[in-house]
Structure formats: C-alpha cells, structure tokens
Amino acid sequence: AQLIIDASGGRPIPETLFGIFFEEINHAGAGGVWAELVHNRGFEAGGPNTPSNIDPWSKIGDDSYIIVSTDRSSCFERNKVAVRLDVLCDNIGNNICPAGGVGIYNPGYWGMNIEQGKTYKIVLYVRSLGSIDVSVSLTSSDGLQMLATGNIIASAAEVSNWTKVEVLLKAEISNHNSRLQLTTLKQGVIWFDQVSAMPLDTYKGHGFRSDLVEMLADMKPRFVRFPGGCFVEGDWLRNAFRWKETIGPWEERPGHFGDVWIYWTDDGLGYFEFLQLAEDLGALPIWVFNNGISHHDEVDTSKIMPFVQEALDGLEFALGDSDSTWGSVRAAMGHPEPFDLRYVAIGNEDCGKKNYRGNYLKFYDAIRKAYPDIQMISNCDASSSPLDHPAHYYDFHIYTSANDMFSKIHKFDHAPRNGPKAFVSEYAVTSREDAGTGSLKAAIAEAAFAIGLENNSDAVSMASYAPLFVNVNDRRWNPDTIVFNSSHLYGTPSYWMQHFFRESSGATLLHATLQTNSTYLVASAIIWKSSEDEENHLKIKIVNFGSSAVNLKISVDGLGMNSLRLSGSTKTVLSSSNPLDENSFTNPKKVAPIQSLMSKVGKNMDSVLPPYSLTAF
Ligand code: AHR
C-alpha cells in the first residue's frame, strides 16, 4: 500500500474536535473522580423518608449496647434526615461497652483508600443531650487495625445544638480497603449528620481524585460534556439531575437517586464542580440540561417555562456577573469570574419524543434572546437530512460492533457542510464479542472511525468516546475508557487510542491519499504546532483493521525538505499479539502505545503495519 501526503496546503480542524464526555454512570463521580470517601454522608440515601436508607453505614456493637435509627432532626432544611445513636453502655456501671467502643462505620465506596503520610479532613455535624467523647478513626475494613485516629470531646452546652466539627487525621499506615469509624464508650444520645472525609491532596485543590484527573489531563481534551447522558434525563423526571439541587454548600445539597444507573449520589460533584473540572483541564464545558423529558414522562410544551427558566438561571450561574442573582451564588462558592460556558445541549437522545420539538423551540428562543452567543446542540441527527428546527450543532451517538464501526469511516463524507455541524458526543464499540471489557480490536475500529471524523472535520466539530469511567465495583456499562477501584486505575485500549488524537484539535488537516487493494486501511495527516517547542510537527496516523500485516510506503510532497528537522522523529504503535487483548489491574499496559525513534526519515519512507494496529509517524 502507498500513502501519499500533500503537505503544501490543508484546512483547519476545529479547535474543539476531540474532548471527553463525563457521565455520572458506573460510579464515575460519586465513588470516583469526586474524592469524597464517605458514601451516603447525609444518611439521606432513602430520600427524605424516615427510617432512611443509611446503607452502607453499619452499626458497631449489638443491640444491648447501642440502637441506631434516623429521624428528621437535621439543621439542614433540604436534607432533614440525621442519624441517632442511643448509646446504652458506658465505661463504668453495669453495662460496660465493648473494648474499642460502639458506634457506626462507613466503608466508603467499596473501601476507602488511605495512604500513609497523607492527611484526611473529617467534617461532621453533631448534637447531643449530654457531653460527648467520640473517637473518629480510619481503620482497616474489620476495624482492628488503626490507621489514624482523633477525638471529639465536648461539654453538653457545646453540642446541645448542631455543631460543625473538623478533625484532621494523618495516616500512619496505608490500607486500600479502609473505613471511617465514629465510636464512643460513653452512654447518651448523639446525632450525626453530613459526615465527610476528604484527602487534603486533591487535583488543584478542587476536590477531584488526582490520579483519575491526571489520566484525563493527559488526553488533552478540548471540551468536557457533562453530566450525562441518561443521567440528565432520569428514568422519571423526579429523579433527573437538576442543577439547582447540586450547588451551594455541600452540607445543604439534598442529593438524589439516579434511577437510570441505579445509585444514590450526594451531589458533591455538582454543576459548579463540573464547570470547575472543565476549567482545570483547560477544556470548554458543554452543559447538557434536562428539557422536561425523561425516559418515561414528559412535561407538556405548554407547561415547560419553569424548565426554561431553570436553564436560563443555570446560564446566569455560569456566566453572570458576581452581582447577578445566580452569578453571586457562583462567586460565593469561590469563583467570582464567570466560567467559559459557550455550548449547551437541549436534552439527551430525546429527538423522537412527543414534546421534543415543542420544548426545544421554547429553550432555543429564550436562550437566543438572553444569551445570543450561546451555541445550542439539538438531539436530532442532521447527517443525512436537514433539521426542521434551528440549531448550531446536532448530536450523533453510535454504539455498535467493531466491523460496523469500521464501516462508518465514511459516515460523514456526505454530511452537510453548511448549517449545523455534527457533535459525535458518544461513540464506542460495544458488542461483547468484539469489545470484551475493552479490547484492542474495539479501539482499532474506533480509531478508524475517529480518523474518518478528522477527515470530515469540516462537517464534524466535536467528538467524544463514551462512557469515560467505570468503578469496577459497579460496572453498569461496558466498555469504558478508564477503569478504577479505590486505589488503582488503568486505561483500556480505547483510552490509549484517544491519545493518538491529542494534537488534532486546531491542527491543519492535509490531503492524504491511500493507494491500496486492502479495504482495512484508513489514514490521515495533520500539521500541528507544539506549545512546547513552538515548532510545526507532521503527524500521520494509519489504522490497519485487517488480520494481516501490510507493507506501506509513505511519500510526503510539498514540504520544504531543507528546512526540516528530521532527528527525533518517532513512530508510535498501538497493537498486541491478539486483537481481543485487554488491559487489567495486574497488566495495565498490556495494550498501550509503544514509541520508537525512526531510523530513516525523509520524503519517502517504508513501514510495516501490524494486524489490528494504529500507527502514528
Ligand atoms: O454512554 C452511556 C449511555 O448511552 C448514555 O447515558 C446515553 O446517552 C446513551 O444511551
């Protein structure tokens, strides 16, 4: 096969072509990227009902020593449930408490990762009828090994009303499967509410788990679409993500049950934190909001205005001056400057729904009027026929087999170049026989599709793989980009595939022609400017989706060869001995890019493309 590249001209690729889509799915946020260690910190997982669902909190000590219940006595109006401990034993008298005391513990999200030498900030609210002496400890999962401990000692007067207490615990021992304990040896009645444990050391100090966000930063995403997906819609509207419930002091957030991915979230990772995450990654936020439509119920267009106002208020929260109604709430949360929000998506996958068009137009018109610069994304596909409503972008999702994904390399060849551009906000190979839990074969088919997007980037403006994260303890969707548990993480081959596109956004796309009999090859070539050396770099990417190796000749025309610095040129290959190979906690880089220095670089080059491979020169 021969690949001929004409480097004498080209066209610009959109600045935003490749980004990421963060959805609260698979415990991606709660128990994932949000570094809160306590699971169900407000005892509210049963909603506002009592008795509440305090799971995974458990009792330490049997019924003859302690009774644990919930009531609605919290000082927080939007989350009234608090836990009540009736401690029946004491360290003197007839009913002596067991050694170590009685109380409650929280195992976090399948075990807390506590690391020696690191400091953890415990914040809780407490009230009691008498004086208290409570131990706050991080321990092994059976409670036997103490990793760090501190005390809360207070007189009855000090805790007769709800009182906020902070304890800093420095871990003396590491343990990936730890728990937080609140114990006492003193008889009495104690209430706790809003119990939080966070490592002091988080990404940019903003509460994100550093190791996970560093994996994202390495992808150099140009946008972050959030917070879903189906998570935005809800199976029922009452369980949808509503931004106003997720802002302000964390203690006052009610939390909500995400009924599509079936778990409770305390909403510590709320609208503000999503905007902050995008900013911290140097990416543009893309906010997907609920448009009055869930999987099973819809708000009639005649009654949609409260939802429209909620979206307008959300825009004011992100963009308004710090003296505006909602901008001032943002400022009080520590971000006086507006966020750089330029894009919103009106709903998710709702195009076929009864009220979509009616509702959409209400949102579109109101946003256009109040925020004329905001770019709006429709859920309706305009790749083959025009939209019947105005939009700046149209959303396109594809989950399919590897062969079908590969066959879609030309999907956007004939998509309109005028009018709304495509936002391929969710793409992945999902068929179990191809993808397993994240295979090389899936990644190579996705790479081919992404090269097709790059080659059609005059019709496609943005693209993101989905989903981004999976906590292995709650795999609701498979496969995903980054796999983790409380302490370990790795990228699937699809994660590493996306690394090959890190330089594409804002680059210049060159004309690349493949001459071959093979139907398994696809290629692109770009010139991009590195911010590190301020020099222009040529990058050629080729997918071989076939089961045989291919000899390839590359010729590059149109470069002033005399002004080139050829030394240091590299070849990077993503491949493996078996197309179904996957990464794992024990072998996290079994399928990962391997880079080598190229020995012969020039106008004409020869190379061999391994079977099922993605190669970059
Ligand atoms: O990415 C997983 C889900 O797939 C998203 O929530 C939804 O938009 C799509 O159906």
Boltz pocket constraint, residues with backbone or C-beta under 6 A from the ligand:
constraints:
  - pocket:
      binder: B
      contacts: [[A, 23], [A, 25], [A, 228], [A, 229], [A, 230], [A, 231], [A, 348], [A, 349], [A, 397], [A, 426], [A, 466], [A, 467], [A, 477]]
      max_distance: 6.0
